[in-house]
Amino acid sequence: MSAPTPDPSPVSGFSFPYGIPLVAYPILFYGAYRGAGHWWAWGVHGLFLLAVAAFAWEALSRKDYEKIRAKDPSLTRLTWALNYLLFFVLGPLAVWAVIFGPRLLGF
């Protein structure tokens, strides 16, 4: 007779979907940079802004916050919103503005 296997411990805390900013944002930046002067580059800029808007929506969503808060009671709404806004919205927007802002404004 074999010994019972222990149940895996539940994952505590929350995790961010780092795949988007670490993989998709650089790909979108590269596509927009390489597509400068082509009509399809505007579509790449649009996809980037759509991803940023989706993360802003996620940061401000009470339903998603409550779902994560159930797993990590120490999390506050302020830290949830600030983490999402800083890392997935404001940071990428700042990089985008530095790289593409002058070009889009005609400088």
PECORQUI-V262392 format. One line per field, one symbol per residue. psi: psi as a letter, one per 40 degrees, with the letter a starting at -180 (. if undefined). burial: b if it has 16 or more other ideal C-beta (glycine too) atoms within 10 Angstrom, else e. A space follows every 50 residues. Layout:
BEGIN
psi: ???
burial: ???
END
This chain:
BEGIN
psi: hiiihiiiiihiaiiigeddddddddddddddddeheidedddddddddd dddddddddehddddddddddgeehidddddddddddecdddddddddde ddddee.
burial: eeeeeeeeeeeeeeeeeeebbeeebeebbebbeeeeeeeebeebbeebee bbeebbebbeeeeebeeebeeeeebeeeebbeebbebbbeebbeebeeeb eeeeeee
END
